[in-house]
Amino acid sequence: TGISSTYDDYFFTINTLVPSSNGSFIGARFQKGSVRTTTYINKGIYVPTSVNFISYSDYFLVVANTASGKTNSAYGYLLNVNSTTAYTQTLYITSTAPNSSNTDLDFVTMAGTQGTAAAVTGINFYDNSGSSFTATFKLYGIAKS
């Protein structure tokens, strides 16, 4: 099914995300009508061995520094997806295996907003290295009150 006008907010999970190459990151962008948006305001905390503050402006979701054969995951919320007057907001957490020789997980928590108010009609996923990846993506609509 996917995004519809039935729900304004969604909860999502990404499980068993496995990239085919090391060091890539998986990003996601909103589709708004026929336009894939690329302007986001995201701020977050990245915790490998120390705490770092990060920001991304090209993607609303980033699973960073993935390693080939390692399983990565993410979950979070998409808010105001059908609004044409309020910005779509995102809140999410990811866990990432940082490289093929390290078994420690990196942890990222992010919050962001879409820079324009327009209804979301889809979600597109990208691997910045141009390689492929596999994942199970689930999207759950939250009932309107």
Residue pairs with C-beta under 8 A, 6 or more apart in sequence:
2 122
2 139
3 10
3 81
3 82
3 120
3 121
3 122
3 123
3 139
4 141
5 82
5 119
6 141
6 144
7 81
7 82
7 141
7 142
7 143
7 144
8 79
8 80
8 81
8 82
8 83
8 142
8 144
9 77
9 78
9 79
9 80
9 81
9 141
9 142
10 77
10 78
10 81
10 139
10 140
10 141
10 142
11 75
11 76
11 77
11 139
11 140
11 142
12 74
12 75
12 76
12 77
12 78
12 92
12 137
12 138
12 139
12 140
13 73
13 74
13 75
13 136
13 137
13 138
14 63
14 72
14 73
14 74
14 75
14 135
14 136
14 137
14 138
15 73
15 135
15 136
15 138
16 71
16 73
16 134
16 135
16 136
17 26
17 63
17 66
17 71
17 72
17 73
17 74
17 133
17 134
17 135
18 68
18 69
18 70
18 71
18 72
18 133
18 134
18 135
19 26
19 66
19 67
19 68
19 70
19 72
19 127
19 129
19 131
19 132
19 133
20 68
20 131
20 132
20 133
21 68
21 127
21 129
21 131
22 66
22 67
22 68
22 99
22 100
23 65
23 66
23 67
23 99
23 129
24 66
24 127
24 128
24 129
24 131
24 133
25 62
25 63
25 64
25 65
25 66
25 127
25 128
26 61
26 62
26 63
26 66
26 72
26 125
26 126
26 127
26 128
26 133
26 135
27 56
27 58
27 59
27 61
27 62
27 63
27 125
27 126
27 128
28 59
28 60
28 61
28 62
28 123
28 124
28 125
28 126
29 36
29 37
29 38
29 58
29 59
29 60
29 123
29 124
29 126
30 36
30 37
30 60
30 88
30 114
30 120
30 122
30 123
30 124
31 37
31 120
31 121
31 122
31 123
31 124
32 116
32 118
32 119
32 120
32 121
33 118
33 119
33 121
36 124
37 114
37 115
37 116
38 58
39 57
39 114
39 115
39 116
40 56
40 57
40 58
40 59
40 60
40 112
40 113
40 114
40 115
41 55
41 57
41 112
41 113
41 115
42 55
42 56
42 57
42 59
42 60
42 62
42 90
42 110
42 111
42 112
43 53
43 54
43 55
43 110
43 111
43 112
44 53
44 54
44 55
44 108
44 109
44 110
44 111
44 112
45 51
45 52
45 53
45 54
45 108
45 109
45 110
46 52
46 53
46 54
46 64
46 106
46 107
46 108
47 106
47 107
47 108
48 98
48 104
48 106
49 104
54 108
54 110
56 62
56 110
56 112
59 126
60 88
60 90
60 112
60 114
61 74
61 76
61 90
61 92
61 94
61 110
62 94
62 108
62 110
63 72
63 74
63 94
63 96
63 108
64 94
64 96
64 106
64 108
65 96
65 98
65 99
65 106
66 72
66 96
66 97
66 133
67 97
67 98
67 99
67 100
67 102
68 100
69 100
70 97
70 100
71 97
72 94
72 95
72 96
72 97
73 94
73 95
74 92
74 93
74 94
74 95
75 92
75 93
76 90
76 91
76 92
76 93
77 89
77 90
77 91
77 92
78 88
78 89
78 90
78 120
79 88
79 89
79 90
79 91
80 86
80 87
80 88
80 89
81 88
81 119
81 120
82 119
82 120
83 117
83 119
84 117
84 118
84 119
85 117
86 117
87 113
87 114
87 115
87 116
87 117
88 113
88 114
88 117
88 120
89 111
89 112
89 113
89 114
90 110
90 111
90 112
90 113
91 110
91 111
92 109
92 110
93 107
93 108
93 109
93 110
94 107
94 108
94 109
94 110
95 105
95 106
95 107
95 108
96 105
96 106
96 107
96 108
97 103
97 104
97 105
97 106
98 104
98 105
98 106
114 120
123 139
125 133
125 135
125 137
127 133
